[in-house]
Amino acid sequence: MSFKAEIHSVIVNYKCPNCFLTFQLQEIPTEKFKHKCNSCWEKLTIEPLVEQKQTARNKNVERAIKSLIGLGWTKSDCKSMVKSIDTAGKSVKEIIMLSLQNKGNNDTKTKIF
């Protein structure tokens, strides 16, 4: 029997460098923002703990994903299929064919003829 762990909420503790009051944030910060301490009213700059990835926007990749969605695949499946191949300098047709071939090689339920 296997169980899948789920994260319901994340609380991040911070300590003010002036008065050492501890305050909590409900979410992990992904970008820099300002926060005012409730005790000493000092304006604090909180740096991001996690940086968001800069995704390369490629029109051929987006068109291939939309075409795969049109073929009946879910959006998450399409994105994972396209991410699993090298898309640099390839046409939409090549991206679709390579992603379907790769899906067929990795999945026993999908057969590509």
CNS distance restraints for C-alpha pairs under 8 A (distance, minus, plus):
assign (resid   9 and name CA) (resid  26 and name CA) 7.18 0.50 0.50
assign (resid   9 and name CA) (resid  27 and name CA) 7.58 0.50 0.50
assign (resid  10 and name CA) (resid  26 and name CA) 5.93 0.50 0.50
assign (resid  10 and name CA) (resid  27 and name CA) 5.82 0.50 0.50
assign (resid  10 and name CA) (resid  28 and name CA) 7.04 0.50 0.50
assign (resid  11 and name CA) (resid  24 and name CA) 6.25 0.50 0.50
assign (resid  11 and name CA) (resid  25 and name CA) 5.61 0.50 0.50
assign (resid  11 and name CA) (resid  26 and name CA) 4.74 0.50 0.50
assign (resid  11 and name CA) (resid  27 and name CA) 6.25 0.50 0.50
assign (resid  11 and name CA) (resid  28 and name CA) 7.55 0.50 0.50
assign (resid  12 and name CA) (resid  24 and name CA) 5.48 0.50 0.50
assign (resid  12 and name CA) (resid  25 and name CA) 5.08 0.50 0.50
assign (resid  12 and name CA) (resid  26 and name CA) 6.50 0.50 0.50
assign (resid  12 and name CA) (resid  27 and name CA) 6.92 0.50 0.50
assign (resid  12 and name CA) (resid  28 and name CA) 6.56 0.50 0.50
assign (resid  13 and name CA) (resid  22 and name CA) 6.60 0.50 0.50
assign (resid  13 and name CA) (resid  23 and name CA) 5.85 0.50 0.50
assign (resid  13 and name CA) (resid  24 and name CA) 4.57 0.50 0.50
assign (resid  13 and name CA) (resid  25 and name CA) 6.51 0.50 0.50
assign (resid  14 and name CA) (resid  22 and name CA) 5.54 0.50 0.50
assign (resid  14 and name CA) (resid  23 and name CA) 5.43 0.50 0.50
assign (resid  14 and name CA) (resid  24 and name CA) 6.11 0.50 0.50
assign (resid  14 and name CA) (resid  25 and name CA) 7.78 0.50 0.50
assign (resid  15 and name CA) (resid  20 and name CA) 5.40 0.50 0.50
assign (resid  15 and name CA) (resid  21 and name CA) 5.59 0.50 0.50
assign (resid  15 and name CA) (resid  22 and name CA) 4.35 0.50 0.50
assign (resid  15 and name CA) (resid  23 and name CA) 6.36 0.50 0.50
assign (resid  16 and name CA) (resid  20 and name CA) 4.65 0.50 0.50
assign (resid  16 and name CA) (resid  21 and name CA) 5.36 0.50 0.50
assign (resid  16 and name CA) (resid  22 and name CA) 6.38 0.50 0.50
assign (resid  16 and name CA) (resid  23 and name CA) 7.86 0.50 0.50
assign (resid  16 and name CA) (resid  37 and name CA) 6.92 0.50 0.50
assign (resid  16 and name CA) (resid  44 and name CA) 7.84 0.50 0.50
assign (resid  18 and name CA) (resid  40 and name CA) 7.49 0.50 0.50
assign (resid  18 and name CA) (resid  42 and name CA) 7.82 0.50 0.50
assign (resid  19 and name CA) (resid  39 and name CA) 7.26 0.50 0.50
assign (resid  19 and name CA) (resid  40 and name CA) 6.52 0.50 0.50
assign (resid  21 and name CA) (resid  37 and name CA) 7.92 0.50 0.50
assign (resid  21 and name CA) (resid  39 and name CA) 7.08 0.50 0.50
assign (resid  28 and name CA) (resid  48 and name CA) 7.84 0.50 0.50
assign (resid  28 and name CA) (resid  49 and name CA) 6.74 0.50 0.50
assign (resid  28 and name CA) (resid  50 and name CA) 7.38 0.50 0.50
assign (resid  29 and name CA) (resid  47 and name CA) 7.49 0.50 0.50
assign (resid  29 and name CA) (resid  48 and name CA) 4.98 0.50 0.50
assign (resid  29 and name CA) (resid  49 and name CA) 5.86 0.50 0.50
assign (resid  29 and name CA) (resid  50 and name CA) 6.76 0.50 0.50
assign (resid  30 and name CA) (resid  48 and name CA) 4.78 0.50 0.50
assign (resid  30 and name CA) (resid  49 and name CA) 6.23 0.50 0.50
assign (resid  30 and name CA) (resid  50 and name CA) 5.15 0.50 0.50
assign (resid  30 and name CA) (resid  51 and name CA) 5.55 0.50 0.50
assign (resid  30 and name CA) (resid  52 and name CA) 6.55 0.50 0.50
assign (resid  31 and name CA) (resid  47 and name CA) 6.75 0.50 0.50
assign (resid  31 and name CA) (resid  48 and name CA) 4.79 0.50 0.50
assign (resid  31 and name CA) (resid  50 and name CA) 7.90 0.50 0.50
assign (resid  31 and name CA) (resid  51 and name CA) 7.18 0.50 0.50
assign (resid  32 and name CA) (resid  45 and name CA) 6.97 0.50 0.50
assign (resid  32 and name CA) (resid  46 and name CA) 5.70 0.50 0.50
assign (resid  32 and name CA) (resid  47 and name CA) 4.74 0.50 0.50
assign (resid  32 and name CA) (resid  48 and name CA) 5.36 0.50 0.50
assign (resid  33 and name CA) (resid  45 and name CA) 5.83 0.50 0.50
assign (resid  33 and name CA) (resid  46 and name CA) 5.54 0.50 0.50
assign (resid  33 and name CA) (resid  47 and name CA) 6.99 0.50 0.50
assign (resid  34 and name CA) (resid  43 and name CA) 6.64 0.50 0.50
assign (resid  34 and name CA) (resid  44 and name CA) 5.63 0.50 0.50
assign (resid  34 and name CA) (resid  45 and name CA) 4.62 0.50 0.50
assign (resid  34 and name CA) (resid  46 and name CA) 6.12 0.50 0.50
assign (resid  35 and name CA) (resid  43 and name CA) 5.79 0.50 0.50
assign (resid  35 and name CA) (resid  44 and name CA) 5.11 0.50 0.50
assign (resid  35 and name CA) (resid  45 and name CA) 6.32 0.50 0.50
assign (resid  35 and name CA) (resid  46 and name CA) 7.08 0.50 0.50
assign (resid  36 and name CA) (resid  41 and name CA) 5.62 0.50 0.50
assign (resid  36 and name CA) (resid  42 and name CA) 5.63 0.50 0.50
assign (resid  36 and name CA) (resid  43 and name CA) 4.51 0.50 0.50
assign (resid  36 and name CA) (resid  44 and name CA) 5.90 0.50 0.50
assign (resid  37 and name CA) (resid  41 and name CA) 4.78 0.50 0.50
assign (resid  37 and name CA) (resid  42 and name CA) 5.38 0.50 0.50
assign (resid  37 and name CA) (resid  43 and name CA) 6.52 0.50 0.50
assign (resid  37 and name CA) (resid  44 and name CA) 7.14 0.50 0.50
assign (resid  57 and name CA) (resid  61 and name CA) 7.76 0.50 0.50
assign (resid  57 and name CA) (resid  62 and name CA) 7.75 0.50 0.50
assign (resid  58 and name CA) (resid  62 and name CA) 6.35 0.50 0.50
assign (resid  59 and name CA) (resid  63 and name CA) 6.05 0.50 0.50
assign (resid  60 and name CA) (resid  64 and name CA) 6.06 0.50 0.50
assign (resid  60 and name CA) (resid  90 and name CA) 7.73 0.50 0.50
assign (resid  60 and name CA) (resid  91 and name CA) 6.29 0.50 0.50
assign (resid  60 and name CA) (resid  92 and name CA) 5.10 0.50 0.50
assign (resid  60 and name CA) (resid  95 and name CA) 7.92 0.50 0.50
assign (resid  61 and name CA) (resid  65 and name CA) 6.17 0.50 0.50
assign (resid  61 and name CA) (resid  82 and name CA) 7.34 0.50 0.50
assign (resid  61 and name CA) (resid  87 and name CA) 7.28 0.50 0.50
assign (resid  61 and name CA) (resid  92 and name CA) 6.82 0.50 0.50
assign (resid  61 and name CA) (resid  95 and name CA) 7.22 0.50 0.50
assign (resid  62 and name CA) (resid  66 and name CA) 6.24 0.50 0.50
assign (resid  63 and name CA) (resid  67 and name CA) 6.10 0.50 0.50
assign (resid  63 and name CA) (resid  92 and name CA) 6.63 0.50 0.50
assign (resid  64 and name CA) (resid  68 and name CA) 6.14 0.50 0.50
assign (resid  64 and name CA) (resid  92 and name CA) 5.37 0.50 0.50
assign (resid  64 and name CA) (resid  93 and name CA) 7.46 0.50 0.50
assign (resid  64 and name CA) (resid  95 and name CA) 6.50 0.50 0.50
assign (resid  64 and name CA) (resid  96 and name CA) 5.76 0.50 0.50
assign (resid  65 and name CA) (resid  69 and name CA) 6.18 0.50 0.50
assign (resid  65 and name CA) (resid  75 and name CA) 7.42 0.50 0.50
assign (resid  65 and name CA) (resid  78 and name CA) 5.60 0.50 0.50
assign (resid  65 and name CA) (resid  79 and name CA) 6.55 0.50 0.50
assign (resid  65 and name CA) (resid  82 and name CA) 7.31 0.50 0.50
assign (resid  65 and name CA) (resid  96 and name CA) 8.00 0.50 0.50
assign (resid  66 and name CA) (resid  70 and name CA) 6.21 0.50 0.50
assign (resid  67 and name CA) (resid  71 and name CA) 6.37 0.50 0.50
assign (resid  67 and name CA) (resid  96 and name CA) 7.97 0.50 0.50
assign (resid  68 and name CA) (resid  72 and name CA) 6.69 0.50 0.50
assign (resid  68 and name CA) (resid  73 and name CA) 5.90 0.50 0.50
assign (resid  68 and name CA) (resid  78 and name CA) 6.20 0.50 0.50
assign (resid  68 and name CA) (resid  96 and name CA) 7.21 0.50 0.50
assign (resid  69 and name CA) (resid  73 and name CA) 4.88 0.50 0.50
assign (resid  69 and name CA) (resid  74 and name CA) 5.94 0.50 0.50
assign (resid  69 and name CA) (resid  75 and name CA) 6.12 0.50 0.50
assign (resid  69 and name CA) (resid  78 and name CA) 6.80 0.50 0.50
assign (resid  73 and name CA) (resid  77 and name CA) 6.38 0.50 0.50
assign (resid  73 and name CA) (resid  78 and name CA) 6.32 0.50 0.50
assign (resid  74 and name CA) (resid  78 and name CA) 6.21 0.50 0.50
assign (resid  75 and name CA) (resid  79 and name CA) 6.23 0.50 0.50
assign (resid  76 and name CA) (resid  80 and name CA) 6.23 0.50 0.50
assign (resid  77 and name CA) (resid  81 and name CA) 6.03 0.50 0.50
assign (resid  78 and name CA) (resid  82 and name CA) 6.15 0.50 0.50
assign (resid  79 and name CA) (resid  83 and name CA) 6.01 0.50 0.50
assign (resid  80 and name CA) (resid  84 and name CA) 6.20 0.50 0.50
assign (resid  81 and name CA) (resid  85 and name CA) 7.29 0.50 0.50
assign (resid  81 and name CA) (resid  99 and name CA) 5.29 0.50 0.50
assign (resid  81 and name CA) (resid 100 and name CA) 7.38 0.50 0.50
assign (resid  81 and name CA) (resid 102 and name CA) 7.43 0.50 0.50
assign (resid  81 and name CA) (resid 103 and name CA) 6.46 0.50 0.50
assign (resid  82 and name CA) (resid  87 and name CA) 7.68 0.50 0.50
assign (resid  82 and name CA) (resid  95 and name CA) 7.07 0.50 0.50
assign (resid  82 and name CA) (resid  96 and name CA) 7.75 0.50 0.50
assign (resid  82 and name CA) (resid  99 and name CA) 5.50 0.50 0.50
assign (resid  84 and name CA) (resid  99 and name CA) 7.35 0.50 0.50
assign (resid  84 and name CA) (resid 102 and name CA) 7.80 0.50 0.50
assign (resid  85 and name CA) (resid  95 and name CA) 7.92 0.50 0.50
assign (resid  85 and name CA) (resid  98 and name CA) 7.06 0.50 0.50
assign (resid  85 and name CA) (resid  99 and name CA) 6.48 0.50 0.50
assign (resid  85 and name CA) (resid 102 and name CA) 7.68 0.50 0.50
assign (resid  87 and name CA) (resid  95 and name CA) 6.36 0.50 0.50
assign (resid  90 and name CA) (resid  94 and name CA) 5.96 0.50 0.50
assign (resid  90 and name CA) (resid  95 and name CA) 6.32 0.50 0.50
assign (resid  91 and name CA) (resid  95 and name CA) 6.25 0.50 0.50
assign (resid  92 and name CA) (resid  96 and name CA) 6.21 0.50 0.50
assign (resid  93 and name CA) (resid  97 and name CA) 6.16 0.50 0.50
assign (resid  94 and name CA) (resid  98 and name CA) 5.97 0.50 0.50
assign (resid  95 and name CA) (resid  99 and name CA) 6.00 0.50 0.50
assign (resid  96 and name CA) (resid 100 and name CA) 6.13 0.50 0.50
assign (resid  97 and name CA) (resid 101 and name CA) 6.05 0.50 0.50
assign (resid  98 and name CA) (resid 102 and name CA) 5.95 0.50 0.50
assign (resid  99 and name CA) (resid 103 and name CA) 6.04 0.50 0.50
assign (resid 100 and name CA) (resid 104 and name CA) 6.10 0.50 0.50
assign (resid 100 and name CA) (resid 112 and name CA) 7.19 0.50 0.50
assign (resid 101 and name CA) (resid 105 and name CA) 6.20 0.50 0.50
assign (resid 101 and name CA) (resid 112 and name CA) 6.43 0.50 0.50
assign (resid 102 and name CA) (resid 106 and name CA) 6.23 0.50 0.50
assign (resid 103 and name CA) (resid 107 and name CA) 5.78 0.50 0.50
assign (resid 103 and name CA) (resid 110 and name CA) 7.06 0.50 0.50
assign (resid 104 and name CA) (resid 108 and name CA) 7.04 0.50 0.50
assign (resid 104 and name CA) (resid 109 and name CA) 7.81 0.50 0.50
assign (resid 104 and name CA) (resid 110 and name CA) 5.06 0.50 0.50
assign (resid 104 and name CA) (resid 111 and name CA) 5.30 0.50 0.50
assign (resid 104 and name CA) (resid 112 and name CA) 5.74 0.50 0.50
